[in-house]
C-alpha cells in the first residue's frame, strides 16, 4: 500500500468460460404431480414451483431452509443482478467481494462463504445456473435475465449439491420456451440511466420445437468521484509540484519518473475519474425440443459483455485497533512515508464525502499502474435431456 494506492484498486479484467466438460445424471424418484410453493408477492400470494430436491414439492413439505422468488417478483422489487438477492434472504450476505476483484461474488450463508479471490479457493456457497455448477465465483455478478425463479438453500447441501455446498446453494432457473410471444421494457433514470430488456418466445414447429431469446442492456454513469488532491487543496499542498510528490534526488526510486496522469478536472470541480458506473449487456437463447411425449431436449447458450469502471471504494479511517502503537499508518510512515516522500500518511488523504476519494491508481514507489476497469467477457453453453420414464421415475442428464 502506498500514498496514492489502496489495497483494493487492482480492478479485474476477466475472460471466463463456464465449462463442465462432463455429463451428469440425476435420478429422481418421488412425487409425480407438481406441487406449489407460495411466496409473498407485490400483489398478494404468488405460487412458485420449488425443485430444490430434484422433484416438484410443496415448500411446506420440503425439509430444507429455503427461500424462493419468481422472476416477476424479483423484477417488481428492482433486483437487477446476483448481489440484489440478499435483500430478500435471511442469514445471507451476497455481494461483490471488493472493489479490487471486479465481478467476483462473495456469498455467505450462515457465516460460511468466500472471503478471498484465489482461484484454488472453493466457495462454500456455489451458484447453479439451470443446474450447471459454477466452480468459481469470478464473474458471478450476473444479470437476473429472464428467470423463472431463484432458489436459495441455507445450510449444508452436500447430499444433493456436492461437497462444496457446505454453507448452502443459490439456484437460477431460466424460463423455458412456451411459445407465448414476447415483451420489452425500458427504464430511464438519473445519471443517464438507460436499461433495456426484452424477450421473444415462439414456436418453430407447433408443439414440437420452441425458441426463446432474451437480452438486456444496462448503462448508468458512476456515482462516485475521484478527485485530484492538489486541485482540491491547492498546488504544492503536498510539498512538491505537479503530482504533489517532492523530488528526492539520489534515492533511486522510480518516483522521480512516474507519470500519474493528467489532472484535468471536469468543469473545474476537481473530478478526474469515476467509480460505480454500469455498462453491461447480456443475452440468452434457449431451444426446446419435445422429442417424444416423454423426452425433452433443451439447448441453451448465454453471453455477458461488461465494460465498466471499478466498483466504488473508499477509506473511511486509518487506525486499526488490532495493531499496537497506532497500527498500520505508524508503520507505513516509519518505513515508507517519511523516508521516501517526507510526508506522513494521515487523515489529510480522506475526503469529507462518502462518495469521493483521492485514488489515482498508480504506485509511486514501484511505478505500477492499476487500470480503473471492471471488464468481463463470459459465455456458456448447455444441453439437457429429461426423460419421464414413469410417473414415479425421471432421469435428467446435463452437459455444459
Secondary structure as a PSIPRED ss2 file (coil, helix, strand):
# PSIPRED VFORMAT (PSIPRED V4.0)

   1 X C   1.000  0.000  0.000
   2 X C   1.000  0.000  0.000
   3 X C   1.000  0.000  0.000
   4 X C   1.000  0.000  0.000
   5 X C   1.000  0.000  0.000
   6 X C   1.000  0.000  0.000
   7 X C   1.000  0.000  0.000
   8 X C   1.000  0.000  0.000
   9 X C   1.000  0.000  0.000
  10 X C   1.000  0.000  0.000
  11 X C   1.000  0.000  0.000
  12 X C   1.000  0.000  0.000
  13 X E   0.000  0.000  1.000
  14 X E   0.000  0.000  1.000
  15 X E   0.000  0.000  1.000
  16 X E   0.000  0.000  1.000
  17 X E   0.000  0.000  1.000
  18 X C   1.000  0.000  0.000
  19 X C   1.000  0.000  0.000
  20 X C   1.000  0.000  0.000
  21 X C   1.000  0.000  0.000
  22 X C   1.000  0.000  0.000
  23 X E   0.000  0.000  1.000
  24 X E   0.000  0.000  1.000
  25 X E   0.000  0.000  1.000
  26 X E   0.000  0.000  1.000
  27 X E   0.000  0.000  1.000
  28 X E   0.000  0.000  1.000
  29 X E   0.000  0.000  1.000
  30 X C   1.000  0.000  0.000
  31 X C   1.000  0.000  0.000
  32 X C   1.000  0.000  0.000
  33 X C   1.000  0.000  0.000
  34 X C   1.000  0.000  0.000
  35 X C   1.000  0.000  0.000
  36 X C   1.000  0.000  0.000
  37 X E   0.000  0.000  1.000
  38 X E   0.000  0.000  1.000
  39 X E   0.000  0.000  1.000
  40 X E   0.000  0.000  1.000
  41 X E   0.000  0.000  1.000
  42 X C   1.000  0.000  0.000
  43 X C   1.000  0.000  0.000
  44 X E   0.000  0.000  1.000
  45 X E   0.000  0.000  1.000
  46 X E   0.000  0.000  1.000
  47 X E   0.000  0.000  1.000
  48 X E   0.000  0.000  1.000
  49 X C   1.000  0.000  0.000
  50 X C   1.000  0.000  0.000
  51 X C   1.000  0.000  0.000
  52 X C   1.000  0.000  0.000
  53 X C   1.000  0.000  0.000
  54 X C   1.000  0.000  0.000
  55 X C   1.000  0.000  0.000
  56 X C   1.000  0.000  0.000
  57 X C   1.000  0.000  0.000
  58 X C   1.000  0.000  0.000
  59 X H   0.000  1.000  0.000
  60 X H   0.000  1.000  0.000
  61 X H   0.000  1.000  0.000
  62 X C   1.000  0.000  0.000
  63 X C   1.000  0.000  0.000
  64 X C   1.000  0.000  0.000
  65 X E   0.000  0.000  1.000
  66 X E   0.000  0.000  1.000
  67 X E   0.000  0.000  1.000
  68 X E   0.000  0.000  1.000
  69 X E   0.000  0.000  1.000
  70 X E   0.000  0.000  1.000
  71 X H   0.000  1.000  0.000
  72 X H   0.000  1.000  0.000
  73 X H   0.000  1.000  0.000
  74 X H   0.000  1.000  0.000
  75 X H   0.000  1.000  0.000
  76 X H   0.000  1.000  0.000
  77 X C   1.000  0.000  0.000
  78 X C   1.000  0.000  0.000
  79 X C   1.000  0.000  0.000
  80 X C   1.000  0.000  0.000
  81 X E   0.000  0.000  1.000
  82 X H   0.000  1.000  0.000
  83 X H   0.000  1.000  0.000
  84 X H   0.000  1.000  0.000
  85 X H   0.000  1.000  0.000
  86 X H   0.000  1.000  0.000
  87 X H   0.000  1.000  0.000
  88 X C   1.000  0.000  0.000
  89 X C   1.000  0.000  0.000
  90 X C   1.000  0.000  0.000
  91 X C   1.000  0.000  0.000
  92 X E   0.000  0.000  1.000
  93 X E   0.000  0.000  1.000
  94 X E   0.000  0.000  1.000
  95 X E   0.000  0.000  1.000
  96 X E   0.000  0.000  1.000
  97 X C   1.000  0.000  0.000
  98 X C   1.000  0.000  0.000
  99 X H   0.000  1.000  0.000
 100 X H   0.000  1.000  0.000
 101 X H   0.000  1.000  0.000
 102 X C   1.000  0.000  0.000
 103 X C   1.000  0.000  0.000
 104 X C   1.000  0.000  0.000
 105 X E   0.000  0.000  1.000
 106 X E   0.000  0.000  1.000
 107 X E   0.000  0.000  1.000
 108 X E   0.000  0.000  1.000
 109 X E   0.000  0.000  1.000
 110 X C   1.000  0.000  0.000
 111 X C   1.000  0.000  0.000
 112 X E   0.000  0.000  1.000
 113 X E   0.000  0.000  1.000
 114 X C   1.000  0.000  0.000
 115 X C   1.000  0.000  0.000
 116 X C   1.000  0.000  0.000
 117 X C   1.000  0.000  0.000
 118 X C   1.000  0.000  0.000
 119 X C   1.000  0.000  0.000
 120 X C   1.000  0.000  0.000
 121 X C   1.000  0.000  0.000
 122 X C   1.000  0.000  0.000
 123 X C   1.000  0.000  0.000
 124 X C   1.000  0.000  0.000
 125 X E   0.000  0.000  1.000
 126 X E   0.000  0.000  1.000
 127 X E   0.000  0.000  1.000
 128 X E   0.000  0.000  1.000
 129 X E   0.000  0.000  1.000
 130 X C   1.000  0.000  0.000
 131 X C   1.000  0.000  0.000
 132 X E   0.000  0.000  1.000
 133 X E   0.000  0.000  1.000
 134 X E   0.000  0.000  1.000
 135 X C   1.000  0.000  0.000
 136 X C   1.000  0.000  0.000
 137 X C   1.000  0.000  0.000
 138 X C   1.000  0.000  0.000
 139 X C   1.000  0.000  0.000
 140 X C   1.000  0.000  0.000
 141 X C   1.000  0.000  0.000
 142 X C   1.000  0.000  0.000
 143 X E   0.000  0.000  1.000
 144 X C   1.000  0.000  0.000
 145 X C   1.000  0.000  0.000
 146 X C   1.000  0.000  0.000
 147 X E   0.000  0.000  1.000
 148 X E   0.000  0.000  1.000
 149 X E   0.000  0.000  1.000
 150 X E   0.000  0.000  1.000
 151 X E   0.000  0.000  1.000
 152 X E   0.000  0.000  1.000
 153 X E   0.000  0.000  1.000
 154 X E   0.000  0.000  1.000
 155 X C   1.000  0.000  0.000
 156 X C   1.000  0.000  0.000
 157 X C   1.000  0.000  0.000
 158 X H   0.000  1.000  0.000
 159 X H   0.000  1.000  0.000
 160 X H   0.000  1.000  0.000
 161 X H   0.000  1.000  0.000
 162 X C   1.000  0.000  0.000
 163 X C   1.000  0.000  0.000
 164 X C   1.000  0.000  0.000
 165 X C   1.000  0.000  0.000
 166 X C   1.000  0.000  0.000
 167 X C   1.000  0.000  0.000
 168 X E   0.000  0.000  1.000
 169 X E   0.000  0.000  1.000
 170 X E   0.000  0.000  1.000
 171 X E   0.000  0.000  1.000
 172 X E   0.000  0.000  1.000
 173 X E   0.000  0.000  1.000
 174 X E   0.000  0.000  1.000
 175 X C   1.000  0.000  0.000
 176 X C   1.000  0.000  0.000
 177 X C   1.000  0.000  0.000
 178 X C   1.000  0.000  0.000
 179 X C   1.000  0.000  0.000
 180 X C   1.000  0.000  0.000
 181 X E   0.000  0.000  1.000
 182 X E   0.000  0.000  1.000
 183 X E   0.000  0.000  1.000
 184 X E   0.000  0.000  1.000
 185 X E   0.000  0.000  1.000
 186 X E   0.000  0.000  1.000
 187 X E   0.000  0.000  1.000
 188 X E   0.000  0.000  1.000
 189 X E   0.000  0.000  1.000
 190 X C   1.000  0.000  0.000
 191 X C   1.000  0.000  0.000
 192 X C   1.000  0.000  0.000
 193 X E   0.000  0.000  1.000
 194 X E   0.000  0.000  1.000
 195 X E   0.000  0.000  1.000
 196 X E   0.000  0.000  1.000
 197 X E   0.000  0.000  1.000
 198 X E   0.000  0.000  1.000
 199 X E   0.000  0.000  1.000
 200 X E   0.000  0.000  1.000
 201 X E   0.000  0.000  1.000
 202 X E   0.000  0.000  1.000
 203 X E   0.000  0.000  1.000
 204 X E   0.000  0.000  1.000
 205 X E   0.000  0.000  1.000
 206 X C   1.000  0.000  0.000
 207 X C   1.000  0.000  0.000
 208 X C   1.000  0.000  0.000
 209 X E   0.000  0.000  1.000
 210 X E   0.000  0.000  1.000
 211 X E   0.000  0.000  1.000
 212 X E   0.000  0.000  1.000
 213 X E   0.000  0.000  1.000
 214 X E   0.000  0.000  1.000
 215 X E   0.000  0.000  1.000
 216 X E   0.000  0.000  1.000
 217 X E   0.000  0.000  1.000
 218 X E   0.000  0.000  1.000
 219 X E   0.000  0.000  1.000
 220 X E   0.000  0.000  1.000
 221 X C   1.000  0.000  0.000
 222 X C   1.000  0.000  0.000
 223 X C   1.000  0.000  0.000
 224 X E   0.000  0.000  1.000
 225 X E   0.000  0.000  1.000
 226 X E   0.000  0.000  1.000
 227 X E   0.000  0.000  1.000
 228 X C   1.000  0.000  0.000
 229 X H   0.000  1.000  0.000
 230 X H   0.000  1.000  0.000
 231 X H   0.000  1.000  0.000
 232 X H   0.000  1.000  0.000
 233 X H   0.000  1.000  0.000
 234 X C   1.000  0.000  0.000
 235 X C   1.000  0.000  0.000
 236 X C   1.000  0.000  0.000
 237 X C   1.000  0.000  0.000
 238 X C   1.000  0.000  0.000
 239 X C   1.000  0.000  0.000
 240 X C   1.000  0.000  0.000
 241 X C   1.000  0.000  0.000
 242 X C   1.000  0.000  0.000
 243 X C   1.000  0.000  0.000
 244 X C   1.000  0.000  0.000
 245 X C   1.000  0.000  0.000
 246 X C   1.000  0.000  0.000
 247 X C   1.000  0.000  0.000
 248 X C   1.000  0.000  0.000
 249 X C   1.000  0.000  0.000
 250 X C   1.000  0.000  0.000
 251 X C   1.000  0.000  0.000
 252 X C   1.000  0.000  0.000
 253 X C   1.000  0.000  0.000
 254 X H   0.000  1.000  0.000
 255 X H   0.000  1.000  0.000
 256 X H   0.000  1.000  0.000
 257 X H   0.000  1.000  0.000
 258 X C   1.000  0.000  0.000
 259 X C   1.000  0.000  0.000
 260 X C   1.000  0.000  0.000
 261 X C   1.000  0.000  0.000
 262 X C   1.000  0.000  0.000
 263 X C   1.000  0.000  0.000
 264 X C   1.000  0.000  0.000
 265 X C   1.000  0.000  0.000
 266 X C   1.000  0.000  0.000
 267 X C   1.000  0.000  0.000
 268 X C   1.000  0.000  0.000
 269 X C   1.000  0.000  0.000
 270 X C   1.000  0.000  0.000
 271 X E   0.000  0.000  1.000
 272 X E   0.000  0.000  1.000
 273 X E   0.000  0.000  1.000
 274 X E   0.000  0.000  1.000
 275 X E   0.000  0.000  1.000
 276 X C   1.000  0.000  0.000
 277 X C   1.000  0.000  0.000
 278 X E   0.000  0.000  1.000
 279 X E   0.000  0.000  1.000
 280 X E   0.000  0.000  1.000
 281 X E   0.000  0.000  1.000
 282 X E   0.000  0.000  1.000
 283 X E   0.000  0.000  1.000
 284 X E   0.000  0.000  1.000
 285 X E   0.000  0.000  1.000
 286 X E   0.000  0.000  1.000
 287 X E   0.000  0.000  1.000
 288 X E   0.000  0.000  1.000
 289 X E   0.000  0.000  1.000
 290 X E   0.000  0.000  1.000
 291 X E   0.000  0.000  1.000
 292 X E   0.000  0.000  1.000
 293 X C   1.000  0.000  0.000
 294 X C   1.000  0.000  0.000
 295 X E   0.000  0.000  1.000
 296 X E   0.000  0.000  1.000
 297 X E   0.000  0.000  1.000
 298 X E   0.000  0.000  1.000
 299 X E   0.000  0.000  1.000
 300 X E   0.000  0.000  1.000
 301 X E   0.000  0.000  1.000
 302 X E   0.000  0.000  1.000
 303 X E   0.000  0.000  1.000
 304 X E   0.000  0.000  1.000
 305 X E   0.000  0.000  1.000
 306 X E   0.000  0.000  1.000
 307 X E   0.000  0.000  1.000
 308 X E   0.000  0.000  1.000
 309 X C   1.000  0.000  0.000
 310 X C   1.000  0.000  0.000
 311 X C   1.000  0.000  0.000
 312 X C   1.000  0.000  0.000
 313 X C   1.000  0.000  0.000
 314 X C   1.000  0.000  0.000
 315 X C   1.000  0.000  0.000
 316 X C   1.000  0.000  0.000
 317 X C   1.000  0.000  0.000
 318 X C   1.000  0.000  0.000
 319 X C   1.000  0.000  0.000
 320 X C   1.000  0.000  0.000
 321 X C   1.000  0.000  0.000
 322 X C   1.000  0.000  0.000
 323 X C   1.000  0.000  0.000
 324 X C   1.000  0.000  0.000
 325 X C   1.000  0.000  0.000
 326 X C   1.000  0.000  0.000
 327 X C   1.000  0.000  0.000
 328 X H   0.000  1.000  0.000
 329 X H   0.000  1.000  0.000
 330 X H   0.000  1.000  0.000
 331 X H   0.000  1.000  0.000
 332 X H   0.000  1.000  0.000
 333 X H   0.000  1.000  0.000
 334 X H   0.000  1.000  0.000
 335 X H   0.000  1.000  0.000
 336 X H   0.000  1.000  0.000
 337 X H   0.000  1.000  0.000
 338 X H   0.000  1.000  0.000
 339 X H   0.000  1.000  0.000
 340 X H   0.000  1.000  0.000
 341 X H   0.000  1.000  0.000
 342 X C   1.000  0.000  0.000
 343 X C   1.000  0.000  0.000
 344 X C   1.000  0.000  0.000
 345 X C   1.000  0.000  0.000
 346 X C   1.000  0.000  0.000
 347 X H   0.000  1.000  0.000
 348 X H   0.000  1.000  0.000
 349 X H   0.000  1.000  0.000
 350 X C   1.000  0.000  0.000
 351 X C   1.000  0.000  0.000
 352 X C   1.000  0.000  0.000
 353 X C   1.000  0.000  0.000
 354 X C   1.000  0.000  0.000
 355 X C   1.000  0.000  0.000
 356 X E   0.000  0.000  1.000
 357 X E   0.000  0.000  1.000
 358 X C   1.000  0.000  0.000
 359 X C   1.000  0.000  0.000
 360 X C   1.000  0.000  0.000
 361 X C   1.000  0.000  0.000
 362 X E   0.000  0.000  1.000
 363 X C   1.000  0.000  0.000
 364 X C   1.000  0.000  0.000
 365 X C   1.000  0.000  0.000
 366 X C   1.000  0.000  0.000
 367 X C   1.000  0.000  0.000
 368 X C   1.000  0.000  0.000
 369 X E   0.000  0.000  1.000
 370 X C   1.000  0.000  0.000
 371 X C   1.000  0.000  0.000
 372 X C   1.000  0.000  0.000
 373 X C   1.000  0.000  0.000
 374 X E   0.000  0.000  1.000
 375 X E   0.000  0.000  1.000
 376 X E   0.000  0.000  1.000
 377 X E   0.000  0.000  1.000
 378 X E   0.000  0.000  1.000
 379 X E   0.000  0.000  1.000
 380 X E   0.000  0.000  1.000
 381 X E   0.000  0.000  1.000
 382 X E   0.000  0.000  1.000
 383 X E   0.000  0.000  1.000
 384 X E   0.000  0.000  1.000
 385 X E   0.000  0.000  1.000
 386 X E   0.000  0.000  1.000
 387 X E   0.000  0.000  1.000
 388 X E   0.000  0.000  1.000
 389 X E   0.000  0.000  1.000
 390 X E   0.000  0.000  1.000
 391 X C   1.000  0.000  0.000
 392 X C   1.000  0.000  0.000
 393 X E   0.000  0.000  1.000
 394 X E   0.000  0.000  1.000
 395 X E   0.000  0.000  1.000
 396 X E   0.000  0.000  1.000
 397 X E   0.000  0.000  1.000
 398 X E   0.000  0.000  1.000
 399 X E   0.000  0.000  1.000
 400 X C   1.000  0.000  0.000
